[in-house]
Amino acid sequence: MESTQIELLPAAYEDLNDSFDYILLENMDATEHMLAKIINSLQQLEVFPKLGVKLMEQSLAAYEFRMMIIDSYIAFYRLIDNKVVVYRVLNGARDYVNLLGIH
């Protein structure tokens, strides 16, 4: 089976930095564990790019966005050609429709 390339957009990196800067103040071990879990989960998309579920919200479905739930975080991505493009990695409590900027 062919491996798919994964690309995290700058906003996804920024999401991870912001989230983990906050958590790091409380518990360094938990931060490292959660970051490793997110990275390992995203790496699964190299082999199974359609592992995440399609979003049903109309404005996001039109762009064929998918999401992967990783504990309390949600990674939003699209499969474009042979590449998984990760747009955001957000806490599940956030208003992702507005944060993704698609209306």
N, C-alpha and C positions, 0 to 999 in steps of 0.2 A: 504494500500500500504506500502510495506517495505521501511524503510529508508536506504539510502546508506551512508556509512562512507566517509568523505572527509579528505584527507591528503595533506597538502602543503609540498612539498619538500623544503629543505633548500634554493635552488636557488629562489623559489617563495617568500619566506620570505625576502631574500636579495633584490629581485626586489622591493618589497613593501617598505622596509626600505630606499633604495637608492632614489626611486621616491619621497617619502614623506619627506625625509630629505631636498631635494631640494625645494619642494613646501612649506614646513613649514617656510622657510626663508621669503617667500613672503606673505603667508596668512594662519594663523593657522586654521581659521574656514573652509576654503576651503579644507584643508588637512583632517580635521576630517570628513567633509561631504563626501569626495571622498573615504576615507578609509571605512567608514560605508557602502557606496553604493557598494563597491567591496565585502565586507564581506557578505552583505545581498544577493547579486547576487550569490555568490558562495554557500551560504546556500540553495538556490533554487535547486542546484544539488543534495542535499540529497534526495529530493522527485522525481526530474525529471533529472536523470543523463545524459540523451541524449538530454537535452535542447540545448546545443551548437551545432554548425554545424560541420560536418566532414570537415577536411582539404583536399583539392583536390591536393595540391602539392604532387607529386609522392612519394618522400622520407618520407613525414610525413603521407600520407594516408596509407602507408604500415604498420605503427605502430598504425593505427586507432586513431590518434590524433583528438581532437575536440577543438573548440575554442568558447569562450563566449566573446562577445564584451560588455564592460562596459564603456560607454562614450568614452574617448580617450585611454582606456586600453584594452588589450586583455589577457584573461586567457587561457592558453593552458593546456589541460588535457587529460587523458586517463581513460577509464572505465576498471578497471582490477578486475575481479570477482565481488564482491559487494562493490568495493571501487572506489571513484573518486580520482585519483592522479593528483594534480595540479603541473605541472612542472615549469611554468613560468607565471608571470603576468607582461606584458611589455607594454610600451607606444606603441600605434599603429603605430607610425612613425619609430619604430626600425626594423631592418632586422631580423625578427624572425627565418627564416630558419637557418641562421648562428648561432644565439644565442641559438637555441635549440640544435645545435651541431649534426644535422642529415643531411647527404649528400648522 
